């Protein structure tokens, strides 16, 4: 059977882009308390005072980044008629950055034109930091807010999270008042920050809790009104999509993906109605995709920890104790010239990977002489882990 001709269809979707990750709605519903707290924390900027440093945390898909974009857009708009306050914002996603050096180097490039970018390796760290202070000092603005999204990717190398929030107090930047907004998908990241970083970065903290099924239903109803033609969704579709996402993640992103995938399946089948059966098929497809996406998103040292388990799997040594995992982790880190973290860091990574559902942990008790310890093994297919880690620009070198 050959290729079928491409033809336009208008049976299911009115505007399917509304369901995509890239779509930015004009409003964020079901987050009134968080938006109020966000605006309150940024009020000093309006008054010309030193910005507070904010720390936002919560799992993916709960509105942290969208809230930040909407609040900062509103702040910039409201500041336009004010002559005494000028705001410059810098937004950096730290997903692929694993150190303070890399964050600082990429921040330098955020201040530069595309034809004047620096290489993000090869400079002494002091020189990179000085470039950053020079750019901040050269700003023709009374205030600068630096947004570091997915900041948990940098792990324990958190010096930049002390330096930038304290740049005014330490005399590194004069004239422009600097504030930092850190956004983390990792609930444990704050706990592992050094004491001085906690004091600097966490003037205000805002927790974005997972959405419940009712909140997800209202979010889906808002998007579905724009995305689908009238009367193409069966009555059970949105409640079921919200229930599936609420049970598995509490993520609006995952709920929207289920709804979009269900519409896709109905379209491919030539159906004129999206039904409960389409949502159930979509749920299974999205769950697999979610595991893949989460594997791609975990920080570099978590990926190295997973690679250590792959090494043990190949040796027939799973389940394994933390000491054995840490030994392979160090080998992997050294092979790609990444400084290994402490055993405690790997313990934290194992705990987080277990919470995400990638690993199973079992406590073993050998009695008074042997003591108790934990053993870890995969709860998902190792082949999926291998495929995901191979996509990483650094960790993928281990598979060459």
C-alpha positions in Angstrom: 0.0 0.0 0.0 1.5 3.3 -1.0 1.3 6.8 0.6 -2.1 8.4 1.0 -2.4 12.0 -0.2 -2.3 14.7 2.4 -5.6 16.4 2.8 -6.9 19.1 5.2 -9.2 17.9 7.9 -11.6 20.0 10.0 -13.6 17.3 11.8 -11.9 17.2 15.2 -9.6 20.2 15.8 -10.4 23.9 15.5 -6.9 25.0 16.6 -4.7 22.1 17.8 -1.8 24.5 18.6 -3.7 25.4 21.7 -2.9 22.0 23.1 0.9 22.1 22.4 3.6 22.7 25.0 4.7 25.8 23.0 1.3 27.5 23.4 1.3 30.3 26.0 -2.2 31.1 27.3 -3.0 34.7 28.2 -4.2 33.7 31.6 -3.2 31.1 34.2 -6.1 29.6 35.9 -6.1 27.6 39.2 -3.0 29.4 40.4 -4.5 32.6 42.0 -2.7 32.2 45.4 0.7 31.6 43.7 0.2 34.6 41.4 -0.7 36.8 44.3 2.3 35.7 46.2 4.5 36.2 43.1 3.3 39.8 42.6 3.7 40.6 46.3 7.3 39.4 46.2 8.1 41.6 43.2 6.4 44.7 44.6 9.8 46.2 45.8 10.8 46.6 42.2 7.8 48.9 41.5 8.9 51.0 44.5 12.5 51.3 43.2 13.8 49.1 46.0 16.2 46.1 45.9 14.4 43.1 44.4 13.8 40.1 46.5 15.4 36.8 45.4 12.7 34.2 44.7 12.8 30.4 44.7 9.9 28.6 43.0 9.7 24.8 43.2 7.3 22.1 42.2 7.3 19.3 39.6 7.1 19.9 35.9 3.8 21.0 34.3 2.4 22.9 37.3 2.7 26.4 36.0 6.0 27.7 37.4 7.5 28.9 34.1 4.2 30.2 32.7 3.5 32.1 35.9 6.9 33.7 35.7 6.4 34.8 32.1 3.0 36.2 32.8 4.0 38.1 36.0 7.2 39.5 34.4 5.2 40.6 31.3 2.7 42.4 33.5 5.4 43.9 35.6 7.2 45.3 32.5 4.0 46.7 31.1 3.1 48.4 34.4 6.5 49.9 34.7 6.5 51.6 31.3 4.9 54.8 32.4 7.2 55.1 35.4 10.3 57.3 34.7 12.3 56.3 37.8 12.2 52.5 37.3 13.6 50.6 34.3 13.6 46.8 34.3 15.8 44.5 32.3 15.0 40.7 32.5 17.3 37.8 31.6 15.7 34.3 31.1 18.1 31.3 31.1 17.0 27.7 31.0 19.7 25.7 32.8 18.4 22.3 31.7 21.7 21.3 29.9 24.0 23.2 32.3 25.7 21.2 35.1 27.9 23.8 36.8 28.0 27.4 38.0 30.7 28.1 35.4 28.4 27.0 32.6 25.5 29.1 34.0 27.8 32.2 34.3 29.1 31.8 30.7 25.6 31.4 29.2 24.4 34.4 31.2 27.2 36.4 29.6 26.0 35.5 26.2 22.4 36.5 27.2 23.8 40.1 27.4 25.6 39.9 24.0 24.5 40.1 20.4 24.5 36.8 18.4 27.7 37.8 16.5 29.6 38.6 19.7 29.0 35.4 21.7 31.8 33.8 23.8 32.7 30.2 23.9 31.2 28.6 27.0 34.4 26.7 27.8 38.1 27.5 28.1 38.1 30.7 30.2 39.2 31.0 33.8 36.2 31.1 36.0 37.2 34.5 37.5 37.3 36.0 34.0 33.8 34.6 33.2 32.4 36.1 36.4 34.0 39.5 35.7 32.5 39.5 32.2 29.1 39.0 33.9 29.6 41.8 36.4 30.8 44.1 33.6 27.6 43.5 31.6 25.4 44.1 34.7 27.3 47.3 35.5 26.9 48.5 31.9 23.1 48.0 31.9 21.1 51.2 31.4 18.4 50.0 33.8 17.6 50.5 37.5 16.7 46.9 38.0 17.7 43.5 36.5 15.9 40.2 37.2 17.8 37.1 36.3 15.5 34.0 35.8 17.2 30.6 36.1 14.7 28.0 35.0 15.4 24.3 35.9 18.2 25.5 38.1 18.4 22.1 39.9 20.4 20.9 36.8 23.6 22.4 38.3 23.5 20.1 41.3 25.7 21.0 44.2 28.0 23.4 42.2 25.8 26.3 43.4 28.3 29.2 43.8 26.6 31.2 41.1 23.4 31.1 43.2 25.3 33.0 45.9 27.3 35.3 43.7 24.5 36.8 41.6 21.9 37.4 44.4 24.7 39.0 46.5 26.3 41.0 43.7 25.0 44.3 44.9 25.8 43.7 48.6 29.3 42.5 47.7 30.1 45.5 45.6 30.3 43.6 42.3 27.5 45.5 40.7 26.7 49.1 41.3 23.9 51.2 39.9 21.6 48.4 38.7 19.8 46.5 41.5 19.9 42.7 40.8 17.5 40.0 41.8 17.4 36.3 41.0 14.4 34.0 40.4 15.3 30.4 40.7 12.9 27.8 39.3 13.3 24.1 40.3 11.5 20.9 39.3 13.3 19.0 42.2 11.7 19.3 45.6 15.0 18.2 47.3 17.2 20.7 45.5 16.7 23.4 48.1 17.6 21.1 50.9 20.9 20.3 49.3 21.9 24.0 48.8 24.7 25.3 51.0 23.6 27.5 53.9 24.9 30.7 52.4 23.0 30.0 49.1 19.8 29.4 51.0 20.2 32.7 52.7 20.9 34.5 49.4 18.5 32.9 47.0 15.5 32.1 49.2 14.2 35.5 50.3 10.8 34.3 49.2 9.7 30.8 48.4 6.6 29.8 46.4 5.5 26.2 46.2 3.5 25.1 43.1 1.7 22.0 44.3 0.5 19.3 41.8 -3.0 20.1 40.3 -5.8 17.9 41.5 -8.3 16.3 39.0 -10.9 19.1 39.4 -8.3 21.8 38.7 -7.0 19.8 35.7 -10.6 19.4 34.4 -11.1 23.2 34.4 -7.8 23.8 32.7 -8.7 21.2 30.0 -12.1 22.8 29.5 -10.5 26.2 29.0 -8.2 24.9 26.3 -10.7 22.5 24.7 -13.1 25.3 24.0 -10.4 26.8 21.6 -8.8 23.6 20.4 -11.8 21.5 19.4 -14.9 22.0 17.3 -18.2 22.1 19.1 -19.7 18.7 20.2 -16.7 16.5 19.1 -15.8 15.5 22.7 -17.8 12.9 24.5 -18.9 13.9 27.9 -16.5 11.6 29.7 -13.4 12.6 27.8 -12.2 15.6 29.7 -13.0 14.2 33.2 -11.2 11.0 32.3 -8.1 12.8 30.9 -8.0 14.9 34.1 -8.4 11.9 36.3 -5.6 10.0 34.6 -3.2 13.0 34.8 -4.2 13.7 38.4 -3.4 10.2 39.5 -0.1 9.9 37.7 1.4 13.4 38.0 -0.8 16.3 38.7 0.7 18.0 35.7 -1.4 20.2 33.3 1.1 19.4 30.6 0.5 15.7 30.9 -3.3 16.2 31.0 -3.1 18.4 27.8 -1.0 15.8 26.1 -3.6 13.1 26.8 -6.3 15.2 25.4 -4.3 16.1 22.3 -3.3 12.5 21.7 -6.9 11.3 22.0 -7.9 13.9 19.3 -5.0 12.6 17.2 -6.1 9.0 17.5 -9.7 9.9 16.7 -8.6 11.9 13.6 -6.4 9.0 12.4 -9.3 6.6 12.7 -11.5 9.0 10.8 -13.9 9.3 13.7 -16.1 12.3 14.2 -16.2 12.0 18.0 -13.4 11.7 20.6 -14.5 9.0 23.0 -13.5 7.4 26.3 -11.8 4.7 24.3 -9.5 7.3 22.6 -8.5 8.7 26.0 -7.6 5.3 27.3 -5.4 4.6 24.3 -3.9 8.1 24.7 -3.2 7.5 28.4 -1.0 4.5 27.6 0.9 6.3 24.9 1.5 9.4 27.0 2.7 7.4 30.0 5.5 5.9 28.0 6.4 9.3 26.5 6.4 10.8 30.0 9.0 8.3 31.2 11.1 9.2 28.2 10.8 12.9 28.8 11.5 12.7 32.5 14.6 10.6 31.7 15.9 13.3 29.4 15.2 16.1 32.0 17.0 14.7 35.0 20.2 16.4 36.0 23.6 15.2 34.6 24.6 13.5 37.9 21.3 11.6 38.0 22.0 10.4 34.5 25.4 9.3 35.5 23.8 7.4 38.4 21.4 5.7 36.0 24.4 4.8 33.8 26.1 3.2 36.8 23.0 1.0 37.2 23.2 0.1 33.5 26.8 -1.0 34.1 25.7 -3.2 37.0 22.8 -4.5 34.9 25.2 -5.6 32.2 27.3 -7.3 34.8 24.3 -9.2 36.2 24.8 -7.4 39.6 21.3 -5.8 40.1 19.8 -5.2 42.6 22.9 -3.4 44.0 23.9 -1.5 47.1 24.7 2.2 47.0 28.4 1.5 47.5 28.5 -0.5 44.3 26.5 2.1 42.4 28.7 4.9 43.6 31.8 3.0 42.4 30.5 2.8 38.9 29.2 6.3 39.0 32.7 7.6 39.7 34.1 5.6 36.8 31.5 7.0 34.4 32.0 10.6 35.6 35.8 10.4 35.2 35.4 8.9 31.7 33.7 12.1 30.4 35.7 14.5 32.6 32.9 15.5 35.0 34.0 16.0 38.6 32.3 13.2 40.7 30.1 14.3 43.5 30.1 12.8 47.0 28.5 9.5 48.0 25.8 11.6 49.7 24.9 13.3 46.5 24.5 9.9 44.8 22.3 8.8 47.7 20.1 11.9 47.1 20.0 11.1 43.3 18.9 7.5 44.0 16.2 8.7 46.3 14.9 11.2 43.7 15.1 8.6 40.9 13.1 6.2 43.1 10.5 8.9 43.8 10.2 9.5 40.0 9.4 5.8 39.6 12.5 4.9 37.7 14.0 2.7 40.4 12.8 0.2 43.0 14.4 0.1 46.4 14.3 -2.8 48.9 15.6 -2.7 52.5 17.7 -5.7 53.5 18.3 -6.6 57.1 21.1 -8.9 58.0 20.5 -8.9 61.7 22.7 -7.4 64.5 26.0 -8.3 62.8 25.1 -7.6 59.2 23.0 -4.4 59.7 20.5 -3.1 57.3 21.0 -1.6 53.9 19.1 -0.7 50.7 19.3 -2.3 47.3 18.3 -0.6 44.0 17.2 -1.9 40.6 15.3 -0.6 37.6 11.5 -0.4 37.7 11.4 0.5 34.0 13.0 -1.2 31.0 16.8 -0.7 31.0 16.6 -0.4 27.2 14.5 2.8 27.6 17.1 4.2 29.9 19.9 3.5 27.4 18.0 5.1 24.6 17.3 8.3 26.7 20.8 8.7 28.1 22.3 8.2 24.6 20.5 11.4 23.6 22.4 13.5 26.2 25.3 15.5 24.7 27.7 14.6 27.6 26.5 11.3 29.0 25.9 10.0 25.4 29.7 9.8 25.0 29.7 6.8 27.4 28.0 4.8 24.7 30.5 5.5 22.0 
